[in-house]
Amino acid sequence: MLSKDETALVCDFAAEYGIFDWRSLPIQTAATLAAGLRYNSRIAQSMAGLRVSIDTLLAASITDRLGMLIHGLSRAEGDPPKQMLPTLMGTITDDSEGASESYLTGEDFEAARAALIASMQAPDNTLQQEADSQ
């Protein structure tokens, strides 16, 4: 815990136990107190790699699912609501990641497909060369 985030552990000891100088404690006592910290303590969140509390993540997950459900049931036109959970978890850093393309006509799709196939047949594409050799 100390090597991960000593500041968070010091803050947790001060807030939870009123101990401002944890180094004055015997090591076994300090370890016992650290192990007794709650799941939502600063050090627990830091060690789990969370930027926000578990309660906030749960609320965001519920909100995302409810938004998708309402969007689906309302038969609304357009894109579904943007999800909050991936943003809070830090798994989406750029809006272009995971983006998909849609086409108005079959001809548009075929043109995009032909362009993609042509780019895959470029000489520097080793994956296409391996597929061709098999």
N, C-alpha and C positions, 0 to 999 in steps of 0.2 A: 504494500500500500504506500509506503513511504517513497519508494522509487518511482511510483506512478504519479502521485500528486500530493506532496507533503502539505502544501497550503490547504488543500481541501480537508485533509485529515485534521490539521490544527483547527480549522474553522468548525468542523464537526465536534471535536472534543470540547471546544469553548461553548458552542451552542447547546450541546446535549448534556455535558457533564459539568460545565463551568470550570474546566481545566484549561488554563492558559499556557502552562509550561509542561507539556507532556513528557519532556525529557527528564523531569525530576521524578517521574514515576518509575517503579521497577518495570523492567521490560515485559515480564509476564502479565502484570496488571495492565500495561498499555496495550498489549496484544489482546487481552480479554475484552477490554473496553472497545477496541477497534472492531473486534468480531461481533460485538453486541450492537453496533450501529444499525439503524433501520435501513430497509431496502432503498429508501428515497434519500439517503444521506448524500452529501456532496461527493464523498469518496466512492461510494457505491456507483453513482452515476458516472463518475470519471473512469472507474475501472471497467464499466460496461461500455464505455465509449458513447454514452448518450449526451446529447446537447440539451435535452429537456427532460423533465420528469416522466416517469412511467405513466402517471395519471394523465399527463398532457398527451402522451402518445395514444393512450386508450381513448381519450376524448376525440382526438383527431381521427382515429380509425373509425369510431362510431359515426362521426360527422361525414366522413368520406363515403361510407356505405349507405348512410341515409340519403345523402345527396344523389348517389347513383341510383338508388331505389326510386326516389321521387322523379328523377329525370326519366327513368325507364317507364314508370307508370303514367307520367304525364304525356308521353309520346311527343315530347318537345323536339323541335327541329334544332339542329346545330350540335355543337360539341357538348359532351357531358361536362359537369363542373370539374375544375382542376382539383386534384387530390392534394391534401395537406400533408398526409403522413410521409410520403417519400421525401418531401421537402424538409420536414422536421428531422427525419432520420439522416439526411445528408446524402441520400442515394441519387438524387437528381441535382446536378449542378448546372445543367444547361438545358434550356427549353427544347433544343434541337435533338437531344438524345431520345431515342425511342420513338421519334416522330415517324409517322407513316404517310404515304402518299395516296391520294385518291384521284381517280380519273373520271371525267364526265362522259366520255364515250369509249367504246372499244378500240377505236382507231388511236386515241390518245394513249391507251394502255399498250397497244401493239408497238407504237413508235417508241415509247419509253423502254419497253422490253427489248426491242431491237438495239437501242442505244446501249443498254446494259450488257447485252450479249456481245456487242462489238467491243466494248471496253474490257470485257473479260478475255477476249481473244487477242489482246495486245501482247507482244512478245515478252514483256516484263512480268506478266502474270504467271507465277510458278504454279499456282493451284490449278489453273486451266490446263497448263502443260501436263501436269501430273494426271489430270482426269482424261486428257486425250491419249496419254500413253497406256492407259488401262483399257 
